[in-house]
Amino acid sequence: MNFLITIYHGIINNWVTALATPHFILKLIAATALFCVALFTEVIGGAYTKKNTTAPSLPDLILDRIPVLNLNFLYVETMGALMTIFGLYQLAHAKTAPFVLATLSLFSLIRRVFLILTPLGAPKAMPAIFGFKSHRTIAHKLFQGHGDFFFSGHTGLPFLFFLLTPWPPLALVFLIASIVMGVAVLFMHVHYSIDVLAAPFIVYAIYALSHAVFT
């Protein structure tokens, strides 16, 4: 218990120290504003994609040769756990919070642009029901839109967590998770192989761009 109290006080002190710096506050406000723009774009862009995606299913060299597996626990629960772990870790590191928030927002914005520009039809064997339950409206809009294929968020986001995590043991967990998620969404047939294979390259470019702009 004393150990947890020490950690708690350490986190609070880190944030108090960071918020005492005007430059940090300005960066945090700018990052929060960008996050709000990204959130708005996700909702509006998701509705646009759902309305305008009429493309047929496409052949895929990998998907056409592998079975469909039910790995929904990875798609939902495991992904949620990774996001929670990353969020808690970053919460303890106030100094990098503006950069991390801005990078995640940029990831969301660029991915949404890609999704609008590439209205792919669903893979032929994609399950009719997967992911979040239909009554979880907010989760559907933010994390499971219609026609969300290129590029794979389930592959790209853990890879971005890997790039944003300076502690090697946890960074390795995120890197392995990115690979596992990539394999999982292929076996679930909820992404084309190009969605998965392109994700790390695009995400690294997003990270490099964010590093150049926000640091």
Secondary structure as UniProt FT lines:
FT   HELIX           2..19
FT   HELIX           22..52
FT   TURN            61..62
FT   HELIX           63..65
FT   HELIX           72..73
FT   HELIX           74..78
FT   HELIX           79..91
FT   HELIX           94..96
FT   HELIX           97..117
FT   TURN            124..125
FT   TURN            134..135
FT   HELIX           137..143
FT   TURN            146..147
FT   HELIX           153..164
FT   HELIX           168..187
FT   TURN            188..189
FT   HELIX           193..214
//
